[in-house]
Amino acid sequence: MAFARLQELMALANQQKTTIAQVMLSVEEEQSGQTKSDIMARMSAQFDVMEQAVRQGVSEPVVSRSGLTGGDAQRLWTYIQQGPRLMDADSLRSVAYATAVSEVNAAMGRIVATPTAGSAGILPGVLMYILDTGRFPREAVIQSLLTAAALGLVIANAASISGAAGGCQAEVGSATAMAAGALVELAGGTPEQVGHAVGLALKNSLGLVCDPVAGLVEIPCITRNGLHAITALAAAEMALAGVRSLIPPDEVIHAMYEIGQQMPISLRETGIGGLAGTPTGKRLREKVLGRPTAKSTTPDLTSPSHSVQGGQPCEVHERL
């Protein structure tokens, strides 16, 4: 079953009086031919990879191959131990964890793409934070990966998870929505509340451009992952409190798709516009790649002959 609407997913969960995670588990069992036990074992193995990336990133300075980024997760972790000045330490931990995974990715370490490598820190960051609070058993946290996978499947089918096709809203925005929805279901929220969490999180990411400096998944990708971990947590809490997305979540997803189609090519992972096109961005590109930034070309998106081709947003090590 190829879910293309959240409403379908929520309706199925309500009809079967179960969770979105259980719906996804049954669908995966049917389509893959694997047993539910085998599927959960695979989810557990992927969660282990997420945990390894988190623990590595906060325990040591992980530096990217380019040398442009690294060590920020450990800096945040040290800051947390000293007692942060503004946020509570627990919430800030999710920022450090999400940053850690993104730094491990930039250093060509092993991560799980959720849903892409460029947005891989958000879901592991918030789930590892939740696990470390001790409020939820590990098995329940692992099961929430299925909720996130179902939500990501809907977004991928209805819109895009590719930065090249839809900008960073399609990568970081989708990951934030997946994480927010997974957190809501983990905390006992209804399928409708899961949907509202997706809508609230994704609305906050609409229009987010994909402007990697030197074309690398580092600047501003790493800090975006850290900051959006907080967005995911906030969206989940809002949905659990009864805050609703007045624009239905499926319409929010469609709006993201349309915005992505209207976005100029220079702001879709080409490393030309946005932060990549700033004087410093251009200098960093020349330093790393030894060549200047290419000139921006913005095609006429209204032309019937124009078509946007999707592409692999970044190196994918393992896809959830």
N, C-alpha and C positions, 0 to 999 in steps of 0.2 A: 504494500500500500504506500503510495507516494503522497504524503501529506503536503498540501499546498495552502492550507488555511488553518489558522489556529482554532477557529470555530469548530472545524471537524474534529480536531484532537480533543478539545474540551468536551464536545458532545459525546464522543466515544467514552471518555473517562467517566462522565456523569451517567451515561446509559449502563455502563458495566459496574458502576459504583466502586470505582477503583481510582488509582492515580495515573497521571500521564506517564510516569516511569513504568508502571506495569503494562500499560497499553503498548509502549515502545518495546518492552521486553517480549511481549507476545508477537508483535509484528516482526521483530528481529529473529525470533525463534522460527517463525513460519517461513521467512524469506531466506534465511541462511542455512536452515536445516540443522542448526546446532541446538543442543539442549539449553534450557535456561541456566543450568549450572555452569555449562561451558561459557555462556555469554557473560555471566557474572564473574567468572574467573578471569576472562579477558578484561573486563572493566576494572577488576581489582589490580591486574598487572599494569594497566595504564595509569591507575591512580598511584601505584608505586613509583612509576616514572615521574609523575608530577611531583610527588613528595621529594624524590631525590634531587630534582632540579631546584625546588624551593630551599631545601636544607643546604645544598651546595652554594647557592647564590648568597645566602645570608651569613654563611660561616667563613667565606673567603672572598677576596676581591676577584671577581670573574671579569676578565678583560676581553673585549671583542677582538677578532682577527685584525680589524682595521686599526685598532688602538684608539678609536674615537670615543668609545664609551667603556664603562666598567667600574665596578666597585660601589655603585650607588646603593645597591641593596644592603651591602654590609654597612655602609654609612648610616642608612636608616635604622638598621638593626642596633647598631651601637648607640644611636640617638635614643631609641626606644628604651634601652636599658638604663640610660641616664635620666629618663623621665621627660617625655615631650612637653613642650610649653603650651600647646594649644589643644590638640586632640587627645583623646584617651589612648593609652598605649595599645589596647586590644585592637581598636579599629585601624590604627596606623600599621599594625602588624600585617594586615591584608595588603597594604600598599607595598611594604617591603617584600612580601612574598611574591606578589605579581611582578614587581621589578626584578626579583631574583630569577624567575623563569625566563623573562625576556632577555636578561643578560646572558644566561646560559645558552639561549638560542643564538644570540649574536656571536657567542664564542664557539659556535658550531657544536654545542653539546646536544644531548638527547632530551627531547621534549615531546609532548603530545600536542599536536595542532588542534586548537579548540576555538573556533573552527579552522583557523589558519595559524601558521607559525608567527606571523606578525602580531597576532592578537592572543597568543598562547598563554600569557601570564594571568589574565583576568580570572578565568574559571578556577584554575589551580590555586591562585592567590586567595580567593574568598573561601574556597572549600577547605584548604589547609588551615586557614584562620579559624573557621568554624570547628574543624576537627580538634584543634588545639585548645579550644575553649572547654572541651570535655562535656559539652551539652548534648552532643549527638554521637551515637556509636559509629564506628568506622564503617560498618556494613550499610548503615543508612546514608552516610555521606557518599559512599561508592554508588549506591543505587541512584542518587541524585544526578549522577553522570548521564543516566538514561533520560532523565527529564531534560537536561541540557541538550542531549543529542537530538531528542524529538523536536525541540524548539529550533535548533539549528537547521534541522532538515526542512522544517516549514519555511524558514527564511531563505534557505538556499533554493528551494523549489519555487517560491513565490517572487523572489527578488534576486539577491546575489550575496555571496560571502567573499567576493573577489575585489580587492582594492583596485585592480586594473579595470574592472568593469563598473564599480560603483563608488570608488573612493574609500577612505578609511571608515566611513559610517558603515560600510558593508563588512568590514573586518572587526574593528574595535567595537563599533555599535552593536553588531550581531553578538559578539562575545559577551558584552555587557548585558544584553537582553537575555541571553542564555543563562548567564550566571544569576541574574536577578530572579528569573523564573524558577530555576533549580533551588535557590535558597527558600523561596516561598513554599514550594511543595515540601521541602525538607522540614520546614518549621510547622507543617500541618495545614497550610493554606489550601483553599479550594482551587479547582481547575480555573475558575473565573478569576481568582486572585492571581494565579500564575500568569494568565493572559494580560491582566492589567499591569503586572510588573514588567512584562515584556514591552508593552506599549509605553509605559512611563520611562523605562531605560532607553528605549530606542528613540523616542522623541527628543531626548536630551543629546542625542548624537547626530541628529539629522544635519546634513551639510558638511560633516567632518571630512576634510579632504585628505588624500593620500599624497604626502609630499616628502618622501624620504630623502634626506640629504645624501648625496653621492649614490642614490639608488639603493642604499643599504637599509636593512630593517633594524635601525638603531636610533637615529634622530629624526623625528620626535617619538618614534614608536615605543621605546622603552618606558619613557615617563608617562605616555598616554595609557599604557597598560596599568601602571601603578595608580594613576589618578582615577581611572574608570573602575577600579576595584571598589573604591568608595562609592561611586555612582551606583554600582550594582547593589551594594548593601543598602544604600538609601532608598533605591527604587523598591527593593524587596520589603523594607520596613513600611514604606508608604502604602504598598498594596495590602500588606497584612493589617494595617491600621484602617483599611477601608477606603483609601484614596483610589479613585478610578481614573482610567484613561478615557476621557470623554470622546476622543477620537478612537474608535474601535481598533484594537491591536492589528487586525488584518489590514485596515486602512493605513495605519502607520507604516507597516511593512511595504505596502504598495507605494506610499509617498516616498519612502527611502529609495525604492527602485526608480521612480520617476526623477527624483533629484539626481541620482547617479547618472541617468541617461543625459541629463542636461549639463552635467559637470564637464568642463573642458578637459581635454586629454592631458593638459599640463598639470592638472591636479589629480590625476589618477595613476599614481605609482610610476610615473615616468622620470621622477627626479628632476623636473624642470621648474615647476612653479612653486608657490607657497614658500615654506621655509627653505626648500632646496634652491629657490631662486634668489634668496637674499645674498648680499655681498659675502657674508660669512659662509653661507651654504655653498656658494660657488668656490670660495677659497678652499673649503674642506674637500670638495669634490676633486679639485686639481691636486691637492695634497695626497689624496688616497688613490685616485685613478690616473693622475697624470694628464688629465685632459679637461678642458672647460665644459661647462654645462651646455647642452644642446639648446638651440633656439626653440622657444615655445611655438607650437602650431596648434591653433584651435579650430577644429573642423566645424562645418555648419551642421549642427545636429538636427536641423529641421529638414535637411535634404533627404528625400526618399531613398537616395542611393547610398546614404551613409548607414553603416551598421557598426555597432560596437561589439568587438570580439572580447569575450571573457578570457582570462588568463590565470595562470598559477600566481597567486598573490605574493608568495615568497617560498622559500624552501620548506617543504612539508616533511617532517621526520615521521610522524605518525598522526593519522587523523582519527579523531574520536568518532 
